[in-house]
Amino acid sequence: MLAVLTLVVFGCAFASAQSFGFASTYGGLYCNYEQLSYYGGGLWAGSDNLSACGSSYNSTISGFTASAKGAEAHGPGVVYGDTIYAQLDGLPTFQWTVFTKLKCNKQNKYGQYTGSDGWEGVAGASGYFLGTNQGPLSCSLPGKHGVQATKGVNTKQKN
């Protein structure tokens, strides 16, 4: 009985892992992508994978289930904090916070993403607002299956 219960618990944890690429509103993928796992109780954790950006380390992300209203990316999803500024730039006082829908945007026959944005990030440092970036979520991941990133990290470039 214990073995079956353990298998069910771990099976649910593994089944909830998800990865999405950050796409630009005008096309192309940023070099980083999110890898999230659900831990129950509305809690999420994972990595902002930076391998296609040339980094040998990933940044850590953790957050919670949420619903965003009035933002560029809105609806049910996850809000998480990301250590990407500390990881890539050595800036521990900078914060990157992201809302993600956890659902890929569709693409039309010309490869353009459709629907409202699937992610939106906001940057801050030392108590100041620095800016935002947003775009569609892609089911394609940079560096996987021949997919190439056409942009830098999603914290640095406007769409």
Secondary structure in CASP SS format (residue, H / E / C, confidence):
PFRMAT SS
TARGET T0000
AUTHOR 0000-0000-0000
METHOD secondary structure of the structure
MODEL  1
M C 1.00
L H 1.00
A H 1.00
V H 1.00
L H 1.00
T H 1.00
L H 1.00
V H 1.00
V H 1.00
F H 1.00
G H 1.00
C H 1.00
A H 1.00
F H 1.00
A H 1.00
S C 1.00
A C 1.00
Q E 1.00
S E 1.00
F E 1.00
G E 1.00
F E 1.00
A E 1.00
S C 1.00
T C 1.00
Y C 1.00
G C 1.00
G C 1.00
L E 1.00
Y E 1.00
C E 1.00
N E 1.00
Y E 1.00
E E 1.00
Q E 1.00
L E 1.00
S E 1.00
Y E 1.00
Y C 1.00
G C 1.00
G C 1.00
G C 1.00
L E 1.00
W E 1.00
A E 1.00
G E 1.00
S E 1.00
D E 1.00
N E 1.00
L C 1.00
S H 1.00
A H 1.00
C H 1.00
G C 1.00
S C 1.00
S C 1.00
Y C 1.00
N C 1.00
S E 1.00
T E 1.00
I E 1.00
S E 1.00
G E 1.00
F E 1.00
T E 1.00
A E 1.00
S E 1.00
A E 1.00
K C 1.00
G C 1.00
A C 1.00
E C 1.00
A C 1.00
H C 1.00
G E 1.00
P E 1.00
G E 1.00
V E 1.00
V E 1.00
Y E 1.00
G E 1.00
D E 1.00
T C 1.00
I H 1.00
Y H 1.00
A H 1.00
Q H 1.00
L H 1.00
D H 1.00
G C 1.00
L C 1.00
P C 1.00
T C 1.00
F E 1.00
Q E 1.00
W E 1.00
T E 1.00
V E 1.00
F E 1.00
T E 1.00
K C 1.00
L C 1.00
K C 1.00
C C 1.00
N C 1.00
K C 1.00
Q E 1.00
N C 1.00
K C 1.00
Y C 1.00
G C 1.00
Q C 1.00
Y E 1.00
T C 1.00
G C 1.00
S C 1.00
D C 1.00
G C 1.00
W E 1.00
E E 1.00
G E 1.00
V E 1.00
A E 1.00
G E 1.00
A E 1.00
S C 1.00
G C 1.00
Y E 1.00
F E 1.00
L E 1.00
G E 1.00
T E 1.00
N E 1.00
Q E 1.00
G E 1.00
P C 1.00
L E 1.00
S E 1.00
C C 1.00
S C 1.00
L C 1.00
P C 1.00
G C 1.00
K C 1.00
H C 1.00
G C 1.00
V C 1.00
Q C 1.00
A C 1.00
T C 1.00
K C 1.00
G C 1.00
V C 1.00
N C 1.00
T C 1.00
K C 1.00
Q C 1.00
K C 1.00
N C 1.00
END
